[in-house]
Amino acid sequence: MIIDRHDRASAVAFVRSCELPGWPPPEAARYRDPGGLLQAATRQWFEVHVRQRQRRWPLGLPSVAVRRCWESMAADPDYPDFCRRAFGDVLPVAVSMPSMPRTWDAACHAERIDARRPTHLPVLFLVDQTLRVPGGLSYTSRCTGRVCRVFPPEICVRHAFAPPRYFSFYRDDSGVARPT
């Protein structure tokens, strides 16, 4: 399904302002979230899907809390209608979503953060750590060295998800590409 720019803008506006189906899900009560951070992260997850839908790229979900809420929302009878208005068809809850760098780029774009040199994390990458979700993921953007100095369980977004730096190459007489 090809989505033109106008349709994508209206879908993003819909995701940002609509009532989410089945909200708040039972899983949201587990986390102490007085400021609505979990709802904001869930909306950003759907916005990332709207922005990437035309490309049909797989996306990775960086939050355990958002995954649990999404699974609960998918069971709601209003979920298919929400998906059709936002995405054009039903967005299934995928078990394995491999591409976290694409999610990182889209979430940074949504919050106007430089993906290569982030000063802070998008809400989608921040929610598990802030709400202290058991088994949640923890990301940091504070690593500044050429060599990563972040230790597990934290994940350094600069080294794990940032776009690679491109080098210029030249070809020598043998036809082998060598860095300049």
OpenMM code with the backbone's topology and positions (N, CA, C; nanometers):
from openmm import Vec3, app, unit

residues = "MET ILE ILE ASP ARG HIS ASP ARG ALA SER ALA VAL ALA PHE VAL ARG SER CYS GLU LEU PRO GLY TRP PRO PRO PRO GLU ALA ALA ARG TYR ARG ASP PRO GLY GLY LEU LEU GLN ALA ALA THR ARG GLN TRP PHE GLU VAL HIS VAL ARG GLN ARG GLN ARG ARG TRP PRO LEU GLY LEU PRO SER VAL ALA VAL ARG ARG CYS TRP GLU SER MET ALA ALA ASP PRO ASP TYR PRO ASP PHE CYS ARG ARG ALA PHE GLY ASP VAL LEU PRO VAL ALA VAL SER MET PRO SER MET PRO ARG THR TRP ASP ALA ALA CYS HIS ALA GLU ARG ILE ASP ALA ARG ARG PRO THR HIS LEU PRO VAL LEU PHE LEU VAL ASP GLN THR LEU ARG VAL PRO GLY GLY LEU SER TYR THR SER ARG CYS THR GLY ARG VAL CYS ARG VAL PHE PRO PRO GLU ILE CYS VAL ARG HIS ALA PHE ALA PRO PRO ARG TYR PHE SER PHE TYR ARG ASP ASP SER GLY VAL ALA ARG PRO THR".split()
positions = [
    Vec3(0.0843, -0.1180, 0.0000),
    Vec3(0.0000, 0.0000, 0.0000),
    Vec3(0.0885, 0.1239, 0.0000),
    Vec3(0.0734, 0.2092, -0.0978),
    Vec3(0.1502, 0.3321, -0.1075),
    Vec3(0.0736, 0.4430, -0.0357),
    Vec3(0.1405, 0.5105, 0.0542),
    Vec3(0.0790, 0.6189, 0.1309),
    Vec3(0.1464, 0.7483, 0.0884),
    Vec3(0.0671, 0.8444, 0.0372),
    Vec3(0.1290, 0.9707, -0.0024),
    Vec3(0.1520, 1.0581, 0.1204),
    Vec3(0.2225, 1.1662, 0.0995),
    Vec3(0.2655, 1.2518, 0.2098),
    Vec3(0.1474, 1.3091, 0.2886),
    Vec3(0.0404, 1.3491, 0.2185),
    Vec3(-0.0767, 1.4061, 0.2850),
    Vec3(-0.1451, 1.3015, 0.3732),
    Vec3(-0.1624, 1.1806, 0.3193),
    Vec3(-0.2253, 1.0739, 0.3976),
    Vec3(-0.1413, 1.0384, 0.5198),
    Vec3(-0.0096, 1.0392, 0.5037),
    Vec3(0.0775, 1.0072, 0.6163),
    Vec3(0.0675, 1.1146, 0.7241),
    Vec3(0.0615, 1.2410, 0.6839),
    Vec3(0.0490, 1.3497, 0.7812),
    Vec3(-0.0836, 1.3406, 0.8562),
    Vec3(-0.1913, 1.3084, 0.7859),
    Vec3(-0.3203, 1.2963, 0.8541),
    Vec3(-0.3229, 1.1728, 0.9436),
    Vec3(-0.2541, 1.0641, 0.9038),
    Vec3(-0.2468, 0.9452, 0.9883),
    Vec3(-0.1663, 0.9728, 1.1144),
    Vec3(-0.0565, 1.0480, 1.1024),
    Vec3(0.0227, 1.0852, 1.2204),
    Vec3(-0.0609, 1.1717, 1.3140),
    Vec3(-0.1343, 1.2677, 1.2591),
    Vec3(-0.2211, 1.3530, 1.3409),
    Vec3(-0.3286, 1.2695, 1.4103),
    Vec3(-0.3832, 1.1706, 1.3399),
    Vec3(-0.4836, 1.0826, 1.4003),
    Vec3(-0.4242, 1.0047, 1.5171),
    Vec3(-0.3054, 0.9452, 1.4978),
    Vec3(-0.2417, 0.8655, 1.6034),
    Vec3(-0.2093, 0.9519, 1.7253),
    Vec3(-0.1688, 1.0755, 1.7010),
    Vec3(-0.1340, 1.1646, 1.8124),
    Vec3(-0.2547, 1.2096, 1.8943),
    Vec3(-0.3738, 1.2148, 1.8310),
    Vec3(-0.4876, 1.2750, 1.9005),
    Vec3(-0.6028, 1.1803, 1.9313),
    Vec3(-0.6070, 1.0619, 1.8720),
    Vec3(-0.7219, 0.9737, 1.8896),
    Vec3(-0.7219, 0.9078, 2.0274),
    Vec3(-0.8357, 0.8493, 2.0589),
    Vec3(-0.8443, 0.7688, 2.1802),
    Vec3(-0.7929, 0.6299, 2.1445),
    Vec3(-0.6906, 0.5848, 2.2147),
    Vec3(-0.6335, 0.4538, 2.1842),
    Vec3(-0.7312, 0.3444, 2.2254),
    Vec3(-0.7472, 0.2411, 2.1421),
    Vec3(-0.8427, 0.1345, 2.1747),
    Vec3(-0.8014, 0.0571, 2.2987),
    Vec3(-0.8964, 0.0401, 2.3885),
    Vec3(-0.8695, -0.0373, 2.5103),
    Vec3(-0.7759, 0.0307, 2.6073),
    Vec3(-0.7626, 0.1640, 2.5993),
    Vec3(-0.6709, 0.2342, 2.6900),
    Vec3(-0.7458, 0.2801, 2.8132),
    Vec3(-0.6937, 0.2664, 2.9311),
    Vec3(-0.5659, 0.2035, 2.9638),
    Vec3(-0.5800, 0.0520, 2.9730),
    Vec3(-0.4846, -0.0209, 2.9164),
    Vec3(-0.4886, -0.1667, 2.9267),
    Vec3(-0.4569, -0.2108, 3.0693),
    Vec3(-0.4925, -0.3312, 3.1059),
    Vec3(-0.4635, -0.3796, 3.2421),
    Vec3(-0.3147, -0.3744, 3.2760),
    Vec3(-0.2284, -0.3898, 3.1753),
    Vec3(-0.0836, -0.3869, 3.2001),
    Vec3(-0.0363, -0.2498, 3.2453),
    Vec3(-0.1061, -0.1452, 3.2044),
    Vec3(-0.0645, -0.0095, 3.2415),
    Vec3(-0.0795, 0.0153, 3.3910),
    Vec3(-0.1702, -0.0567, 3.4553),
    Vec3(-0.1898, -0.0395, 3.6001),
    Vec3(-0.0715, -0.0927, 3.6797),
    Vec3(0.0065, -0.1828, 3.6222),
    Vec3(0.1246, -0.2370, 3.6927),
    Vec3(0.2324, -0.1317, 3.7155),
    Vec3(0.2397, -0.0364, 3.6255),
    Vec3(0.3469, 0.0628, 3.6302),
    Vec3(0.2930, 0.1925, 3.6886),
    Vec3(0.3682, 0.2526, 3.7746),
    Vec3(0.3287, 0.3819, 3.8303),
    Vec3(0.3640, 0.4890, 3.7279),
    Vec3(0.2615, 0.5357, 3.6582),
    Vec3(0.2822, 0.6291, 3.5477),
    Vec3(0.1862, 0.7471, 3.5595),
    Vec3(0.2142, 0.8380, 3.6526),
    Vec3(0.1210, 0.9497, 3.6702),
    Vec3(0.1239, 1.0500, 3.5553),
    Vec3(0.2322, 1.0582, 3.4813),
    Vec3(0.2447, 1.1603, 3.3775),
    Vec3(0.2029, 1.1181, 3.2383),
    Vec3(0.1562, 0.9954, 3.2202),
    Vec3(0.1153, 0.9504, 3.0879),
    Vec3(0.2305, 0.9143, 2.9960),
    Vec3(0.3461, 0.8822, 3.0534),
    Vec3(0.4629, 0.8475, 2.9726),
    Vec3(0.4386, 0.7214, 2.8899),
    Vec3(0.3725, 0.6233, 2.9487),
    Vec3(0.3464, 0.4983, 2.8776),
    Vec3(0.2550, 0.5209, 2.7575),
    Vec3(0.1539, 0.6048, 2.7733),
    Vec3(0.0651, 0.6352, 2.6611),
    Vec3(0.1407, 0.7122, 2.5520),
    Vec3(0.2264, 0.8050, 2.5925),
    Vec3(0.3061, 0.8802, 2.4944),
    Vec3(0.3994, 0.7871, 2.4174),
    Vec3(0.4605, 0.6912, 2.4868),
    Vec3(0.5502, 0.5959, 2.4208),
    Vec3(0.4726, 0.5052, 2.3254),
    Vec3(0.3529, 0.4636, 2.3658),
    Vec3(0.2705, 0.3792, 2.2790),
    Vec3(0.2277, 0.4564, 2.1549),
    Vec3(0.1920, 0.5820, 2.1715),
    Vec3(0.1569, 0.6651, 2.0559),
    Vec3(0.2775, 0.6820, 1.9627),
    Vec3(0.3962, 0.7007, 2.0220),
    Vec3(0.5149, 0.7159, 1.9379),
    Vec3(0.5432, 0.5871, 1.8608),
    Vec3(0.5182, 0.4720, 1.9215),
    Vec3(0.5376, 0.3442, 1.8527),
    Vec3(0.4466, 0.3357, 1.7300),
    Vec3(0.3208, 0.3765, 1.7465),
    Vec3(0.2289, 0.3752, 1.6330),
    Vec3(0.2680, 0.4815, 1.5290),
    Vec3(0.3169, 0.5956, 1.5741),
    Vec3(0.3623, 0.6998, 1.4809),
    Vec3(0.4813, 0.6514, 1.3985),
    Vec3(0.5725, 0.5803, 1.4621),
    Vec3(0.6873, 0.5236, 1.3903),
    Vec3(0.6370, 0.4286, 1.2815),
    Vec3(0.5354, 0.3497, 1.3135),
    Vec3(0.4795, 0.2591, 1.2122),
    Vec3(0.4150, 0.3351, 1.0973),
    Vec3(0.3455, 0.4439, 1.1284),
    Vec3(0.2854, 0.5246, 1.0214),
    Vec3(0.3948, 0.5786, 0.9304),
    Vec3(0.5013, 0.6300, 0.9876),
    Vec3(0.6091, 0.6897, 0.9081),
    Vec3(0.6847, 0.5860, 0.8249),
    Vec3(0.6949, 0.4642, 0.8729),
    Vec3(0.7714, 0.3608, 0.8026),
    Vec3(0.6847, 0.2676, 0.7195),
    Vec3(0.5551, 0.2840, 0.7240),
    Vec3(0.4633, 0.1900, 0.6596),
    Vec3(0.4834, 0.1790, 0.5086),
    Vec3(0.5101, 0.2892, 0.4426),
    Vec3(0.5261, 0.2869, 0.2968),
    Vec3(0.6455, 0.2005, 0.2569),
    Vec3(0.7469, 0.2018, 0.3371),
    Vec3(0.8686, 0.1271, 0.3034),
    Vec3(0.8568, -0.0215, 0.3357),
    Vec3(0.7617, -0.0575, 0.4202),
    Vec3(0.7414, -0.1969, 0.4619),
    Vec3(0.8648, -0.2561, 0.5285),
    Vec3(0.9390, -0.1740, 0.5997),
    Vec3(1.0562, -0.2227, 0.6709),
    Vec3(1.0138, -0.2811, 0.8043),
    Vec3(1.0781, -0.3866, 0.8464),
    Vec3(1.0483, -0.4369, 0.9802),
    Vec3(1.1071, -0.3412, 1.0848),
    Vec3(1.0391, -0.3287, 1.1947),
    Vec3(1.0834, -0.2405, 1.3022),
    Vec3(1.1035, -0.3213, 1.4293),
    Vec3(1.1925, -0.2740, 1.5144),
    Vec3(1.2137, -0.3373, 1.6429),
    Vec3(1.1444, -0.2579, 1.7516),
    Vec3(1.0903, -0.3246, 1.8504),
    Vec3(1.0209, -0.2574, 1.9595),
    Vec3(1.1143, -0.2470, 2.0790),
    Vec3(1.1563, -0.1257, 2.1166),
    Vec3(1.2558, -0.1083, 2.2217),
    Vec3(1.2016, -0.1055, 2.3634),
    Vec3(1.0735, -0.1349, 2.3830),
    Vec3(1.0153, -0.1247, 2.5160),
    Vec3(0.9311, -0.2467, 2.5500),
    Vec3(0.9593, -0.3054, 2.6645),
    Vec3(0.8812, -0.4188, 2.7137),
    Vec3(0.7421, -0.3716, 2.7539),
    Vec3(0.7324, -0.2567, 2.8183),
    Vec3(0.6034, -0.2045, 2.8629),
    Vec3(0.5117, -0.1738, 2.7449),
    Vec3(0.5645, -0.1130, 2.6404),
    Vec3(0.4843, -0.0815, 2.5226),
    Vec3(0.4398, -0.2101, 2.4539),
    Vec3(0.5258, -0.3103, 2.4495),
    Vec3(0.4880, -0.4389, 2.3888),
    Vec3(0.3707, -0.5008, 2.4642),
    Vec3(0.3767, -0.5011, 2.5958),
    Vec3(0.2676, -0.5594, 2.6752),
    Vec3(0.1368, -0.4829, 2.6535),
    Vec3(0.1440, -0.3516, 2.6484),
    Vec3(0.0236, -0.2712, 2.6246),
    Vec3(-0.0310, -0.2938, 2.4842),
    Vec3(0.0589, -0.3023, 2.3860),
    Vec3(0.0178, -0.3248, 2.2479),
    Vec3(-0.0528, -0.4597, 2.2340),
    Vec3(0.0016, -0.5630, 2.2984),
    Vec3(-0.0611, -0.6952, 2.2928),
    Vec3(-0.2015, -0.6908, 2.3530),
    Vec3(-0.2174, -0.6166, 2.4618),
    Vec3(-0.3484, -0.6030, 2.5251),
    Vec3(-0.4439, -0.5227, 2.4373),
    Vec3(-0.3940, -0.4159, 2.3760),
    Vec3(-0.4772, -0.3328, 2.2878),
    Vec3(-0.5229, -0.4109, 2.1645),
    Vec3(-0.4397, -0.5009, 2.1154),
    Vec3(-0.4742, -0.5784, 1.9958),
    Vec3(-0.5924, -0.6713, 2.0207),
    Vec3(-0.6180, -0.7033, 2.1458),
    Vec3(-0.7319, -0.7886, 2.1796),
    Vec3(-0.8623, -0.7092, 2.1888),
    Vec3(-0.8541, -0.5773, 2.1883),
    Vec3(-0.9729, -0.4926, 2.1985),
    Vec3(-1.0514, -0.4961, 2.0672),
    Vec3(-1.1850, -0.4975, 2.0724),
    Vec3(-1.2636, -0.5014, 1.9485),
    Vec3(-1.2480, -0.3769, 1.8602),
    Vec3(-1.2070, -0.2631, 1.9164),
    Vec3(-1.1892, -0.1407, 1.8376),
    Vec3(-1.0516, -0.1321, 1.7706),
    Vec3(-0.9621, -0.2242, 1.8018),
    Vec3(-0.8257, -0.2196, 1.7466),
    Vec3(-0.8225, -0.2275, 1.5934),
    Vec3(-0.8988, -0.3168, 1.5283),
    Vec3(-0.8947, -0.3207, 1.3812),
    Vec3(-0.9383, -0.1885, 1.3166),
    Vec3(-1.0396, -0.1226, 1.3733),
    Vec3(-1.0831, 0.0066, 1.3181),
    Vec3(-0.9747, 0.1124, 1.3344),
    Vec3(-0.9114, 0.1140, 1.4522),
    Vec3(-0.8004, 0.2071, 1.4767),
    Vec3(-0.6896, 0.1853, 1.3733),
    Vec3(-0.6527, 0.0602, 1.3502),
    Vec3(-0.5446, 0.0286, 1.2558),
    Vec3(-0.5802, 0.0690, 1.1134),
    Vec3(-0.7026, 0.0451, 1.0735),
    Vec3(-0.7424, 0.0814, 0.9369),
    Vec3(-0.7355, 0.2322, 0.9158),
    Vec3(-0.7722, 0.3087, 1.0180),
    Vec3(-0.7648, 0.4544, 1.0043),
    Vec3(-0.6212, 0.5041, 1.0084),
    Vec3(-0.5376, 0.4403, 1.0880),
    Vec3(-0.3997, 0.4865, 1.1026),
    Vec3(-0.3059, 0.4300, 0.9955),
    Vec3(-0.3212, 0.3022, 0.9617),
    Vec3(-0.2241, 0.2348, 0.8754),
    Vec3(-0.2807, 0.1854, 0.7430),
    Vec3(-0.4128, 0.1821, 0.7306),
    Vec3(-0.4728, 0.1309, 0.6088),
    Vec3(-0.5125, -0.0144, 0.6182),
    Vec3(-0.4510, -0.0883, 0.7086),
    Vec3(-0.4881, -0.2264, 0.7351),
    Vec3(-0.4482, -0.2601, 0.8782),
    Vec3(-0.4828, -0.3788, 0.9235),
    Vec3(-0.4573, -0.4167, 1.0621),
    Vec3(-0.3082, -0.4428, 1.0826),
    Vec3(-0.2549, -0.3837, 1.1876),
    Vec3(-0.1137, -0.4023, 1.2232),
    Vec3(-0.1051, -0.5177, 1.3221),
    Vec3(-0.0540, -0.6336, 1.2790),
    Vec3(-0.0472, -0.7472, 1.3710),
    Vec3(0.0644, -0.7288, 1.4726),
    Vec3(0.0443, -0.7868, 1.5884),
    Vec3(0.1489, -0.7850, 1.6907),
    Vec3(0.2499, -0.8907, 1.6502),
    Vec3(0.3702, -0.8468, 1.6144),
    Vec3(0.4737, -0.9390, 1.5680),
    Vec3(0.5555, -0.9904, 1.6854),
    Vec3(0.5924, -1.1159, 1.6779),
    Vec3(0.6710, -1.1772, 1.7843),
    Vec3(0.8163, -1.1334, 1.7743),
    Vec3(0.8713, -1.1341, 1.6551),
    Vec3(1.0109, -1.0985, 1.6349),
    Vec3(1.0198, -0.9820, 1.5380),
    Vec3(1.0791, -0.8730, 1.5849),
    Vec3(1.0956, -0.7549, 1.4994),
    Vec3(1.2421, -0.7135, 1.5066),
    Vec3(1.3194, -0.7443, 1.4035),
    Vec3(1.4638, -0.7369, 1.4129),
    Vec3(1.5301, -0.6007, 1.4003),
    Vec3(1.4682, -0.5028, 1.3389),
    Vec3(1.5442, -0.3845, 1.3021),
    Vec3(1.5272, -0.2671, 1.3974),
    Vec3(1.6071, -0.2662, 1.5018),
    Vec3(1.6027, -0.1574, 1.5981),
    Vec3(1.6613, -0.0267, 1.5440),
    Vec3(1.7653, -0.0277, 1.4594),
    Vec3(1.8159, 0.0999, 1.4066),
    Vec3(1.7116, 0.1797, 1.3291),
    Vec3(1.6245, 0.1136, 1.2556),
    Vec3(1.5193, 0.1862, 1.1834),
    Vec3(1.4201, 0.2492, 1.2807),
    Vec3(1.3889, 0.1783, 1.3874),
    Vec3(1.3008, 0.2336, 1.4903),
    Vec3(1.3677, 0.3536, 1.5556),
    Vec3(1.4971, 0.3425, 1.5832),
    Vec3(1.5721, 0.4518, 1.6431),
    Vec3(1.5665, 0.5761, 1.5537),
    Vec3(1.5935, 0.5581, 1.4253),
    Vec3(1.5906, 0.6715, 1.3317),
    Vec3(1.4530, 0.7370, 1.3267),
    Vec3(1.3481, 0.6564, 1.3180),
    Vec3(1.2128, 0.7109, 1.3073),
    Vec3(1.1691, 0.7793, 1.4375),
    Vec3(1.2037, 0.7218, 1.5528),
    Vec3(1.1679, 0.7835, 1.6804),
    Vec3(1.2435, 0.9150, 1.6999),
    Vec3(1.3696, 0.9183, 1.6599),
    Vec3(1.4464, 1.0430, 1.6665),
    Vec3(1.3866, 1.1472, 1.5731),
    Vec3(1.3473, 1.1050, 1.4541),
    Vec3(1.2861, 1.1976, 1.3588),
    Vec3(1.1561, 1.2551, 1.4160),
    Vec3(1.0769, 1.1722, 1.4828),
    Vec3(0.9496, 1.2174, 1.5395),
    Vec3(0.9699, 1.3238, 1.6475),
    Vec3(1.0813, 1.3139, 1.7216),
    Vec3(1.1085, 1.4114, 1.8277),
    Vec3(1.2138, 1.5151, 1.7888),
    Vec3(1.2544, 1.5123, 1.6614),
    Vec3(1.3555, 1.6063, 1.6095),
    Vec3(1.4870, 1.6000, 1.6879),
    Vec3(1.5335, 1.4783, 1.7053),
    Vec3(1.6611, 1.4510, 1.7722),
    Vec3(1.7598, 1.4071, 1.6651),
    Vec3(1.8840, 1.4518, 1.6747),
    Vec3(1.9882, 1.4067, 1.5828),
    Vec3(2.0226, 1.2618, 1.6184),
    Vec3(1.9928, 1.1688, 1.5278),
    Vec3(2.0133, 1.0260, 1.5557),
    Vec3(2.1606, 0.9908, 1.5742),
    Vec3(2.2506, 1.0682, 1.5135),
    Vec3(2.3940, 1.0398, 1.5270),
    Vec3(2.4529, 1.0936, 1.6561),
    Vec3(2.4013, 1.2052, 1.7023),
    Vec3(2.4520, 1.2683, 1.8250),
    Vec3(2.3342, 1.3074, 1.9142),
    Vec3(2.2665, 1.2088, 1.9712),
    Vec3(2.1480, 1.2409, 2.0511),
    Vec3(2.1850, 1.3090, 2.1826),
    Vec3(2.1083, 1.4108, 2.2181),
    Vec3(2.1275, 1.4780, 2.3470),
    Vec3(2.0382, 1.4164, 2.4537),
    Vec3(1.9322, 1.3504, 2.4076),
    Vec3(1.8422, 1.2795, 2.4979),
    Vec3(1.7758, 1.1665, 2.4206),
    Vec3(1.7015, 1.0835, 2.4910),
    Vec3(1.6387, 0.9680, 2.4291),
    Vec3(1.4939, 0.9976, 2.3915),
    Vec3(1.4454, 0.9403, 2.2802),
    Vec3(1.3026, 0.9489, 2.2513),
    Vec3(1.2234, 0.8741, 2.3584),
    Vec3(1.1007, 0.9140, 2.3785),
    Vec3(1.0185, 0.8570, 2.4855),
    Vec3(1.0024, 0.7058, 2.4703),
    Vec3(0.9999, 0.6559, 2.3486),
    Vec3(0.9861, 0.5124, 2.3246),
    Vec3(1.1042, 0.4335, 2.3806),
    Vec3(1.2219, 0.4935, 2.3824),
    Vec3(1.3418, 0.4284, 2.4349),
    Vec3(1.3630, 0.4571, 2.5837),
    Vec3(1.2858, 0.5464, 2.6384),
    Vec3(1.3043, 0.5923, 2.7762),
    Vec3(1.2048, 0.5310, 2.8740),
    Vec3(1.0925, 0.4833, 2.8251),
    Vec3(0.9801, 0.4474, 2.9106),
    Vec3(1.0114, 0.3329, 3.0075),
    Vec3(1.0765, 0.2266, 2.9655),
    Vec3(1.1045, 0.1134, 3.0547),
    Vec3(1.1924, 0.1539, 3.1722),
    Vec3(1.2952, 0.2294, 3.1426),
    Vec3(1.3881, 0.2727, 3.2468),
    Vec3(1.3208, 0.3696, 3.3441),
    Vec3(1.2422, 0.4629, 3.2929),
    Vec3(1.1776, 0.5625, 3.3769),
    Vec3(1.0722, 0.5003, 3.4678),
    Vec3(0.9953, 0.4062, 3.4143),
    Vec3(0.8898, 0.3420, 3.4936),
    Vec3(0.9397, 0.2219, 3.5722),
    Vec3(1.0678, 0.1905, 3.5586),
    Vec3(1.1307, 0.0774, 3.6287),
    Vec3(1.0541, -0.0531, 3.6032),
    Vec3(1.0360, -0.0815, 3.4749),
    Vec3(0.9636, -0.2006, 3.4327),
    Vec3(1.0491, -0.3236, 3.4609),
    Vec3(0.9958, -0.4234, 3.5320),
    Vec3(1.0726, -0.5465, 3.5553),
    Vec3(1.1041, -0.6154, 3.4222),
    Vec3(1.2295, -0.6427, 3.3984),
    Vec3(1.2720, -0.7030, 3.2732),
    Vec3(1.2774, -0.6049, 3.1581),
    Vec3(1.2607, -0.4758, 3.1880),
    Vec3(1.2608, -0.3730, 3.0845),
    Vec3(1.4005, -0.3438, 3.0332),
    Vec3(1.4061, -0.2714, 2.9235),
    Vec3(1.5335, -0.2375, 2.8609),
    Vec3(1.5782, -0.0986, 2.9033),
    Vec3(1.7085, -0.0804, 2.9119),
    Vec3(1.7652, 0.0465, 2.9556),
    Vec3(1.8626, 0.0967, 2.8502),
    Vec3(1.8379, 0.2181, 2.8015),
    Vec3(1.9217, 0.2777, 2.6972),
    Vec3(1.9894, 0.4021, 2.7520),
    Vec3(2.1018, 0.4382, 2.6920),
    Vec3(2.1706, 0.5608, 2.7296),
    Vec3(2.2261, 0.6290, 2.6056),
    Vec3(2.2323, 0.7601, 2.6127),
    Vec3(2.2935, 0.8371, 2.5037),
    Vec3(2.4162, 0.9114, 2.5546),
    Vec3(2.4636, 0.8770, 2.6738),
    Vec3(2.5747, 0.9491, 2.7374),
    Vec3(2.7130, 0.9031, 2.6937),
    Vec3(2.7236, 0.7930, 2.6226),
    Vec3(2.8529, 0.7434, 2.5795),
    Vec3(2.9063, 0.8347, 2.4685),
    Vec3(3.0259, 0.8887, 2.4873),
    Vec3(3.0790, 0.9845, 2.3903),
    Vec3(3.2088, 0.9407, 2.3245),
    Vec3(3.2632, 0.8292, 2.3645),
    Vec3(3.3923, 0.7875, 2.3105),
    Vec3(3.3818, 0.7131, 2.1795),
    Vec3(3.4960, 0.6973, 2.1152),
    Vec3(3.4989, 0.6174, 1.9923),
    Vec3(3.4741, 0.4718, 2.0246),
    Vec3(3.5210, 0.4300, 2.1422),
    Vec3(3.4967, 0.2949, 2.1903),
    Vec3(3.3860, 0.3032, 2.2948),
    Vec3(3.2903, 0.2150, 2.2853),
    Vec3(3.1757, 0.2179, 2.3770),
    Vec3(3.2211, 0.1826, 2.5190),
    Vec3(3.1772, 0.2638, 2.6143),
    Vec3(3.2115, 0.2416, 2.7542),
    Vec3(3.0881, 0.2119, 2.8395),
    Vec3(2.9833, 0.1663, 2.7749),
    Vec3(2.8595, 0.1319, 2.8443),
    Vec3(2.8572, -0.0190, 2.8641),
    Vec3(2.8200, -0.0597, 2.9835),
    Vec3(2.8196, -0.2013, 3.0159),
    Vec3(2.6771, -0.2523, 3.0325),
    Vec3(2.6542, -0.3788, 2.9983),
    Vec3(2.5210, -0.4366, 3.0157),
    Vec3(2.4773, -0.4243, 3.1614),
    Vec3(2.3509, -0.4056, 3.1851),
    Vec3(2.2365, -0.4227, 3.0975),
    Vec3(2.2003, -0.2986, 3.0167),
    Vec3(2.2743, -0.1870, 3.0336),
    Vec3(2.2438, -0.0683, 2.9540),
    Vec3(2.2851, -0.0892, 2.8084),
    Vec3(2.2139, -0.0230, 2.7186),
    Vec3(2.2430, -0.0294, 2.5753),
    Vec3(2.2780, 0.1116, 2.5289),
    Vec3(2.3930, 0.1253, 2.4668),
    Vec3(2.4390, 0.2546, 2.4179),
    Vec3(2.3801, 0.2785, 2.2789),
    Vec3(2.2960, 0.3810, 2.2665),
    Vec3(2.2315, 0.4073, 2.1378),
    Vec3(2.3287, 0.4644, 2.0351),
    Vec3(2.4318, 0.5326, 2.0799),
    Vec3(2.5288, 0.5892, 1.9849),
    Vec3(2.6044, 0.4805, 1.9104),
    Vec3(2.6397, 0.3744, 1.9800),
    Vec3(2.7172, 0.2690, 1.9154),
    Vec3(2.6303, 0.1561, 1.8612),
    Vec3(2.5133, 0.1345, 1.9182),
    Vec3(2.4288, 0.0239, 1.8744),
    Vec3(2.3381, 0.0606, 1.7573),
    Vec3(2.2861, 0.1860, 1.7541),
    Vec3(2.1847, 0.2193, 1.6549),
    Vec3(2.2209, 0.3332, 1.5616),
    Vec3(2.3200, 0.4135, 1.5952),
    Vec3(2.3505, 0.5312, 1.5129),
    Vec3(2.3931, 0.4884, 1.3733),
    Vec3(2.3601, 0.5686, 1.2732),
    Vec3(2.4021, 0.5357, 1.1364),
    Vec3(2.5537, 0.5293, 1.1265),
    Vec3(2.6056, 0.4403, 1.0442),
    Vec3(2.7507, 0.4296, 1.0327),
    Vec3(2.8097, 0.5533, 0.9667),
    Vec3(2.9331, 0.5772, 0.9977),
    Vec3(3.0048, 0.6871, 0.9296),
    Vec3(3.0551, 0.6333, 0.7973),
    Vec3(3.0450, 0.7170, 0.6985),
    Vec3(3.0853, 0.6724, 0.5660),
    Vec3(3.2265, 0.7224, 0.5373),
    Vec3(3.3057, 0.6338, 0.4806),
    Vec3(3.4427, 0.6657, 0.4456),
    Vec3(3.4523, 0.6759, 0.2948),
    Vec3(3.5410, 0.7600, 0.2503),
    Vec3(3.5644, 0.7654, 0.1057),
    Vec3(3.6667, 0.6575, 0.0706),
    Vec3(3.6493, 0.5961, -0.0439),
    Vec3(3.7379, 0.4890, -0.0877),
    Vec3(3.7971, 0.5251, -0.2234),
    Vec3(3.9125, 0.4726, -0.2500),
    Vec3(3.9705, 0.4836, -0.3827),
    Vec3(4.0081, 0.3432, -0.4277),
    Vec3(4.0184, 0.3240, -0.5544),
    Vec3(4.0579, 0.1944, -0.6073),
    Vec3(4.2031, 0.2038, -0.6543),
    Vec3(4.2844, 0.1113, -0.6053),
    Vec3(4.4237, 0.1094, -0.6509),
    Vec3(4.4311, 0.0377, -0.7846),
    Vec3(4.5518, 0.0211, -0.8338),
    Vec3(4.5707, -0.0395, -0.9666),
    Vec3(4.5198, -0.1826, -0.9747),
    Vec3(4.5112, -0.2518, -0.8601),
    Vec3(4.4640, -0.3904, -0.8626),
    Vec3(4.3109, -0.3979, -0.8577),
    Vec3(4.2431, -0.2826, -0.8411),
    Vec3(4.0980, -0.2828, -0.8366),
    Vec3(4.0407, -0.3002, -0.6971),
    Vec3(4.1277, -0.3054, -0.5961),
    Vec3(4.0841, -0.3239, -0.4584),
    Vec3(4.0488, -0.1891, -0.3982),
    Vec3(3.9349, -0.1803, -0.3310),
    Vec3(3.8947, -0.0571, -0.2657),
    Vec3(3.9700, -0.0434, -0.1344),
    Vec3(4.0290, 0.0740, -0.1132),
    Vec3(4.1040, 0.0989, 0.0099),
    Vec3(4.0569, 0.2313, 0.0699),
    Vec3(4.0494, 0.2391, 0.2025),
    Vec3(4.0055, 0.3661, 0.2640),
    Vec3(4.1091, 0.4740, 0.2446),
    Vec3(4.0614, 0.5981, 0.2348),
    Vec3(4.1545, 0.7101, 0.2188),
    Vec3(4.1934, 0.7656, 0.3539),
] * unit.nanometer
topology = app.Topology()
chain = topology.addChain("A")
for resn in residues:
    res = topology.addResidue(resn, chain)
    for name in ("N", "CA", "C"):
        topology.addAtom(name, app.Element.getBySymbol(name[0]), res)
